[in-house]
Amino acid sequence: MTLLVLATAGCTDSGSRAYTVPGKVCGVAVDSDLLSPFLPDGQKLTQRAYNAGQESPRCRLSVDGKLVVYLSGDVVPAETDPIKVQDRALVRLGHPASADIGDSARVADNGALAVAACTYEGRQRKFVALVQLQEKTPAKTSERRDALRSFLGSYFPRAMAKQGCKQAS
């Protein structure tokens, strides 16, 4: 009897997702189908939103207490080149390549960054969004990069609007 209980206990949670992939991440509407590839199997998904300053919202997604996705958005001075500023970080994320998102973007093996000029509180600024993966999910790098490109393309304009940064015409 004990052997049967142990055998079934080991099989019930293996390879399944007991949580629902959200349609909103820390207040920003997302396409759950585009977020889903980054989220591993597990029991519970938690979101933690916080600010690194008024113009710098952050969001952490954890599954079963382990950080899996980190999102940030920053409003920066118009003369700042976020791609240049984040060059080393992008290289650490693995082989960054240009992507057609916003005014400029890079998609790497484990993260992506996009930038666009905008008007924020009546001034010309830039909005920068970063998606950083803490796990290699999906496992295949080419699939992960494609998923990052798709997710950031959808998430970026929504995060920019939520921050109150209006796209420059």
C-alpha positions in Angstrom: 0.0 0.0 0.0 2.8 2.5 0.9 4.6 1.8 -2.3 1.4 2.5 -4.3 0.9 5.8 -2.5 4.5 6.9 -3.2 4.3 5.9 -6.8 1.2 7.9 -7.5 2.4 10.9 -5.4 5.4 11.1 -7.6 3.4 11.1 -10.8 0.6 13.5 -10.1 2.4 16.9 -10.5 5.1 15.9 -12.9 5.0 17.9 -16.2 1.9 19.9 -15.6 0.9 23.5 -15.0 -1.5 23.9 -12.2 -1.8 27.7 -12.6 -3.4 29.8 -15.2 -1.2 31.9 -17.5 -2.4 35.5 -16.8 -3.7 38.0 -19.3 -2.3 40.9 -17.3 1.2 41.1 -15.9 1.7 43.7 -13.1 -1.0 45.9 -14.6 0.0 45.6 -18.2 -2.3 43.6 -20.5 -0.5 40.7 -22.2 -1.3 38.0 -24.7 -1.2 34.9 -22.4 -0.4 32.7 -25.5 2.8 34.8 -26.0 3.8 34.7 -22.3 3.1 31.0 -21.9 6.4 29.7 -23.5 8.5 31.3 -20.7 6.6 29.8 -17.9 7.6 26.3 -16.6 5.3 23.7 -15.2 4.5 24.2 -11.5 1.8 24.8 -9.0 1.7 28.5 -8.4 2.5 31.6 -10.4 3.1 34.9 -8.5 3.6 38.4 -9.7 5.4 41.1 -7.8 5.3 44.7 -9.1 7.5 47.4 -7.6 9.0 50.6 -8.7 12.7 51.5 -9.0 11.5 55.1 -9.2 8.4 56.9 -10.6 9.5 56.3 -14.2 10.8 52.8 -13.7 8.2 50.0 -13.0 9.5 46.5 -12.4 7.7 43.1 -12.5 8.9 39.7 -11.3 7.1 36.5 -12.3 7.9 33.5 -10.2 6.7 29.9 -10.4 6.7 28.0 -7.1 8.8 30.7 -5.5 11.5 30.7 -8.3 12.0 33.8 -10.4 11.4 32.9 -14.1 10.7 36.3 -15.9 11.8 39.8 -15.0 10.2 42.8 -16.8 11.2 46.4 -16.6 10.1 49.6 -18.2 12.0 52.9 -18.0 11.4 56.4 -19.2 14.8 57.9 -20.0 16.1 61.2 -21.4 15.7 61.6 -25.2 19.5 61.9 -25.7 20.2 58.5 -24.0 20.9 55.5 -26.2 19.6 52.5 -24.1 21.0 50.0 -26.6 24.5 51.4 -26.0 24.0 51.7 -22.3 22.8 48.1 -22.0 25.4 46.7 -24.5 27.3 44.5 -22.0 24.1 43.3 -20.3 22.7 42.3 -23.7 25.9 40.4 -24.6 25.5 38.6 -21.3 22.0 37.6 -22.3 23.5 35.9 -25.3 24.1 36.9 -28.9 21.9 40.0 -29.2 20.5 40.7 -32.7 18.5 43.6 -34.1 14.7 43.2 -34.1 12.0 45.3 -35.7 10.2 46.5 -32.5 9.8 50.1 -31.5 12.5 52.4 -32.9 15.3 50.0 -32.0 15.4 46.6 -30.4 17.7 43.6 -29.6 16.6 40.0 -29.0 19.1 37.8 -27.3 19.1 34.1 -26.2 17.7 34.9 -22.7 16.2 38.4 -23.0 15.1 41.3 -25.2 15.1 45.1 -25.1 13.1 47.6 -27.1 13.3 51.4 -27.3 11.0 54.1 -28.8 10.9 57.9 -28.7 7.8 59.2 -26.8 6.3 62.2 -25.2 6.1 61.8 -21.4 4.6 64.5 -19.2 4.9 67.0 -22.2 8.6 66.3 -22.8 10.5 64.3 -25.4 11.8 61.1 -23.8 12.4 57.5 -24.7 10.7 54.4 -23.3 12.8 51.2 -22.8 11.4 47.8 -22.0 13.4 44.8 -21.0 12.3 41.2 -20.8 14.8 38.9 -19.0 14.4 35.2 -18.7 15.8 33.4 -15.6 15.3 29.9 -17.0 16.0 28.5 -20.5 12.4 28.0 -21.3 11.7 27.0 -24.1 14.7 24.8 -24.0 15.6 25.3 -27.7 17.4 28.6 -28.1 15.9 29.4 -31.5 12.4 28.9 -30.2 13.1 31.0 -27.1 14.4 33.8 -29.3 11.3 33.7 -31.5 9.1 33.6 -28.5 10.9 36.7 -27.0 10.5 38.6 -30.3 6.8 37.8 -30.4 6.2 38.6 -26.8 8.2 41.9 -26.8 6.5 43.0 -30.0 3.1 42.7 -28.3 4.1 43.8 -24.8 6.2 46.8 -25.6 3.5 49.2 -26.9 1.1 48.2 -24.1 3.8 48.8 -21.4 4.7 52.1 -23.0 1.0 53.2 -23.0 0.6 52.0 -19.4 3.6 54.1 -18.3 2.0 57.2 -20.0 4.6 57.5 -22.7 2.8 58.5 -26.0 4.5 57.3 -29.1 6.1 60.1 -31.1 4.6 60.5 -34.5 
